Amino acid sequence: MYITWKPFEKNPNILKGVFTSTSIRYWQNVWSSLDKNQLTYLNRKTGHIQTHQAANIGIANTPFLFNIAVGYSIEFLMSVFNSNISY
């Protein structure tokens, strides 16, 4: 599910192009090639045996992800630019 919100959409100034976009996604971890979801190896630089645990994707170890982005739409700037051009 994606949602985009333009909080300054009705403002006639440069803030008009500011927007936020959020998404909630379901991303199931279906398979891992690692035995017991980990990899043990010898670190050549330190000489120690280390174990890398496979990362769990999602919020609180669930398959749900939440993203938020803040951006700027150049649509407002293009309208200002085009209004200043005389033909």
Biotite code that builds the C-alpha atoms (Angstrom):
import biotite.structure as struc

atoms = struc.array([
    struc.Atom([0.000, 0.000, 0.000], chain_id="A", res_id=1, res_name="MET", atom_name="CA", element="C"),
    struc.Atom([1.467, 3.354, -1.021], chain_id="A", res_id=2, res_name="TYR", atom_name="CA", element="C"),
    struc.Atom([0.289, 6.776, 0.152], chain_id="A", res_id=3, res_name="ILE", atom_name="CA", element="C"),
    struc.Atom([1.545, 10.156, -1.108], chain_id="A", res_id=4, res_name="THR", atom_name="CA", element="C"),
    struc.Atom([0.696, 13.384, 0.707], chain_id="A", res_id=5, res_name="TRP", atom_name="CA", element="C"),
    struc.Atom([1.410, 16.933, -0.483], chain_id="A", res_id=6, res_name="LYS", atom_name="CA", element="C"),
    struc.Atom([0.986, 19.092, 2.641], chain_id="A", res_id=7, res_name="PRO", atom_name="CA", element="C"),
    struc.Atom([1.553, 22.392, 0.775], chain_id="A", res_id=8, res_name="PHE", atom_name="CA", element="C"),
    struc.Atom([-0.294, 21.500, -2.440], chain_id="A", res_id=9, res_name="GLU", atom_name="CA", element="C"),
    struc.Atom([-2.547, 24.585, -2.299], chain_id="A", res_id=10, res_name="LYS", atom_name="CA", element="C"),
    struc.Atom([0.291, 27.046, -1.539], chain_id="A", res_id=11, res_name="ASN", atom_name="CA", element="C"),
    struc.Atom([1.306, 29.195, -4.512], chain_id="A", res_id=12, res_name="PRO", atom_name="CA", element="C"),
    struc.Atom([4.969, 29.280, -3.426], chain_id="A", res_id=13, res_name="ASN", atom_name="CA", element="C"),
    struc.Atom([8.008, 27.021, -3.691], chain_id="A", res_id=14, res_name="ILE", atom_name="CA", element="C"),
    struc.Atom([6.780, 24.766, -0.845], chain_id="A", res_id=15, res_name="LEU", atom_name="CA", element="C"),
    struc.Atom([4.037, 23.485, -3.160], chain_id="A", res_id=16, res_name="LYS", atom_name="CA", element="C"),
    struc.Atom([6.335, 20.749, -4.509], chain_id="A", res_id=17, res_name="GLY", atom_name="CA", element="C"),
    struc.Atom([7.151, 19.165, -1.114], chain_id="A", res_id=18, res_name="VAL", atom_name="CA", element="C"),
    struc.Atom([5.622, 15.728, -0.578], chain_id="A", res_id=19, res_name="PHE", atom_name="CA", element="C"),
    struc.Atom([5.911, 12.667, 1.634], chain_id="A", res_id=20, res_name="THR", atom_name="CA", element="C"),
    struc.Atom([5.351, 9.139, 0.449], chain_id="A", res_id=21, res_name="SER", atom_name="CA", element="C"),
    struc.Atom([4.866, 6.128, 2.697], chain_id="A", res_id=22, res_name="THR", atom_name="CA", element="C"),
    struc.Atom([4.546, 2.456, 1.963], chain_id="A", res_id=23, res_name="SER", atom_name="CA", element="C"),
    struc.Atom([3.680, -0.632, 3.943], chain_id="A", res_id=24, res_name="ILE", atom_name="CA", element="C"),
    struc.Atom([4.781, -3.887, 2.340], chain_id="A", res_id=25, res_name="ARG", atom_name="CA", element="C"),
    struc.Atom([4.716, -7.585, 3.099], chain_id="A", res_id=26, res_name="TYR", atom_name="CA", element="C"),
    struc.Atom([8.077, -9.263, 2.428], chain_id="A", res_id=27, res_name="TRP", atom_name="CA", element="C"),
    struc.Atom([8.114, -12.900, 3.475], chain_id="A", res_id=28, res_name="GLN", atom_name="CA", element="C"),
    struc.Atom([11.455, -14.653, 3.947], chain_id="A", res_id=29, res_name="ASN", atom_name="CA", element="C"),
    struc.Atom([10.773, -17.879, 2.056], chain_id="A", res_id=30, res_name="VAL", atom_name="CA", element="C"),
    struc.Atom([14.167, -19.565, 1.994], chain_id="A", res_id=31, res_name="TRP", atom_name="CA", element="C"),
    struc.Atom([17.733, -19.305, 3.255], chain_id="A", res_id=32, res_name="SER", atom_name="CA", element="C"),
    struc.Atom([20.759, -21.070, 1.809], chain_id="A", res_id=33, res_name="SER", atom_name="CA", element="C"),
    struc.Atom([22.568, -20.838, 5.165], chain_id="A", res_id=34, res_name="LEU", atom_name="CA", element="C"),
    struc.Atom([22.552, -23.786, 7.568], chain_id="A", res_id=35, res_name="ASP", atom_name="CA", element="C"),
    struc.Atom([20.610, -22.686, 10.662], chain_id="A", res_id=36, res_name="LYS", atom_name="CA", element="C"),
    struc.Atom([20.481, -19.161, 9.109], chain_id="A", res_id=37, res_name="ASN", atom_name="CA", element="C"),
    struc.Atom([24.119, -18.498, 9.987], chain_id="A", res_id=38, res_name="GLN", atom_name="CA", element="C"),
    struc.Atom([27.592, -18.695, 8.485], chain_id="A", res_id=39, res_name="LEU", atom_name="CA", element="C"),
    struc.Atom([30.707, -19.409, 10.552], chain_id="A", res_id=40, res_name="THR", atom_name="CA", element="C"),
    struc.Atom([34.100, -18.475, 9.119], chain_id="A", res_id=41, res_name="TYR", atom_name="CA", element="C"),
    struc.Atom([37.700, -17.697, 10.056], chain_id="A", res_id=42, res_name="LEU", atom_name="CA", element="C"),
    struc.Atom([38.437, -13.986, 9.895], chain_id="A", res_id=43, res_name="ASN", atom_name="CA", element="C"),
    struc.Atom([41.925, -13.836, 8.361], chain_id="A", res_id=44, res_name="ARG", atom_name="CA", element="C"),
    struc.Atom([42.679, -10.358, 9.712], chain_id="A", res_id=45, res_name="LYS", atom_name="CA", element="C"),
    struc.Atom([41.815, -11.090, 13.343], chain_id="A", res_id=46, res_name="THR", atom_name="CA", element="C"),
    struc.Atom([42.489, -14.833, 13.365], chain_id="A", res_id=47, res_name="GLY", atom_name="CA", element="C"),
    struc.Atom([39.193, -15.412, 15.178], chain_id="A", res_id=48, res_name="HIS", atom_name="CA", element="C"),
    struc.Atom([36.258, -17.591, 14.179], chain_id="A", res_id=49, res_name="ILE", atom_name="CA", element="C"),
    struc.Atom([33.201, -15.406, 13.619], chain_id="A", res_id=50, res_name="GLN", atom_name="CA", element="C"),
    struc.Atom([29.549, -16.192, 13.022], chain_id="A", res_id=51, res_name="THR", atom_name="CA", element="C"),
    struc.Atom([27.338, -14.092, 10.772], chain_id="A", res_id=52, res_name="HIS", atom_name="CA", element="C"),
    struc.Atom([23.629, -14.366, 11.601], chain_id="A", res_id=53, res_name="GLN", atom_name="CA", element="C"),
    struc.Atom([21.190, -13.968, 8.704], chain_id="A", res_id=54, res_name="ALA", atom_name="CA", element="C"),
    struc.Atom([19.287, -10.696, 9.009], chain_id="A", res_id=55, res_name="ALA", atom_name="CA", element="C"),
    struc.Atom([15.575, -10.815, 9.700], chain_id="A", res_id=56, res_name="ASN", atom_name="CA", element="C"),
    struc.Atom([13.719, -8.477, 7.385], chain_id="A", res_id=57, res_name="ILE", atom_name="CA", element="C"),
    struc.Atom([10.802, -6.512, 8.754], chain_id="A", res_id=58, res_name="GLY", atom_name="CA", element="C"),
    struc.Atom([9.432, -4.707, 11.782], chain_id="A", res_id=59, res_name="ILE", atom_name="CA", element="C"),
    struc.Atom([9.949, -6.584, 15.073], chain_id="A", res_id=60, res_name="ALA", atom_name="CA", element="C"),
    struc.Atom([10.993, -9.751, 13.251], chain_id="A", res_id=61, res_name="ASN", atom_name="CA", element="C"),
    struc.Atom([7.830, -9.821, 11.120], chain_id="A", res_id=62, res_name="THR", atom_name="CA", element="C"),
    struc.Atom([7.586, -9.761, 7.306], chain_id="A", res_id=63, res_name="PRO", atom_name="CA", element="C"),
    struc.Atom([6.060, -6.242, 7.341], chain_id="A", res_id=64, res_name="PHE", atom_name="CA", element="C"),
    struc.Atom([8.143, -3.294, 6.124], chain_id="A", res_id=65, res_name="LEU", atom_name="CA", element="C"),
    struc.Atom([7.395, 0.414, 6.497], chain_id="A", res_id=66, res_name="PHE", atom_name="CA", element="C"),
    struc.Atom([9.124, 3.078, 4.395], chain_id="A", res_id=67, res_name="ASN", atom_name="CA", element="C"),
    struc.Atom([8.781, 6.858, 4.414], chain_id="A", res_id=68, res_name="ILE", atom_name="CA", element="C"),
    struc.Atom([10.294, 9.252, 1.905], chain_id="A", res_id=69, res_name="ALA", atom_name="CA", element="C"),
    struc.Atom([10.353, 13.039, 1.713], chain_id="A", res_id=70, res_name="VAL", atom_name="CA", element="C"),
    struc.Atom([10.738, 14.497, -1.738], chain_id="A", res_id=71, res_name="GLY", atom_name="CA", element="C"),
    struc.Atom([10.128, 17.425, -4.020], chain_id="A", res_id=72, res_name="TYR", atom_name="CA", element="C"),
    struc.Atom([8.111, 17.437, -7.228], chain_id="A", res_id=73, res_name="SER", atom_name="CA", element="C"),
    struc.Atom([9.462, 19.679, -9.965], chain_id="A", res_id=74, res_name="ILE", atom_name="CA", element="C"),
    struc.Atom([5.935, 20.095, -11.325], chain_id="A", res_id=75, res_name="GLU", atom_name="CA", element="C"),
    struc.Atom([5.561, 23.439, -9.486], chain_id="A", res_id=76, res_name="PHE", atom_name="CA", element="C"),
    struc.Atom([8.928, 24.724, -10.722], chain_id="A", res_id=77, res_name="LEU", atom_name="CA", element="C"),
    struc.Atom([8.064, 23.753, -14.294], chain_id="A", res_id=78, res_name="MET", atom_name="CA", element="C"),
    struc.Atom([4.775, 25.676, -14.103], chain_id="A", res_id=79, res_name="SER", atom_name="CA", element="C"),
    struc.Atom([6.640, 28.771, -12.850], chain_id="A", res_id=80, res_name="VAL", atom_name="CA", element="C"),
    struc.Atom([9.285, 28.370, -15.551], chain_id="A", res_id=81, res_name="PHE", atom_name="CA", element="C"),
    struc.Atom([6.706, 27.911, -18.315], chain_id="A", res_id=82, res_name="ASN", atom_name="CA", element="C"),
    struc.Atom([4.651, 30.927, -17.173], chain_id="A", res_id=83, res_name="SER", atom_name="CA", element="C"),
    struc.Atom([7.721, 33.173, -17.583], chain_id="A", res_id=84, res_name="ASN", atom_name="CA", element="C"),
    struc.Atom([8.280, 32.156, -21.206], chain_id="A", res_id=85, res_name="ILE", atom_name="CA", element="C"),
    struc.Atom([6.677, 34.378, -23.811], chain_id="A", res_id=86, res_name="SER", atom_name="CA", element="C"),
    struc.Atom([6.017, 33.046, -27.288], chain_id="A", res_id=87, res_name="TYR", atom_name="CA", element="C"),
])
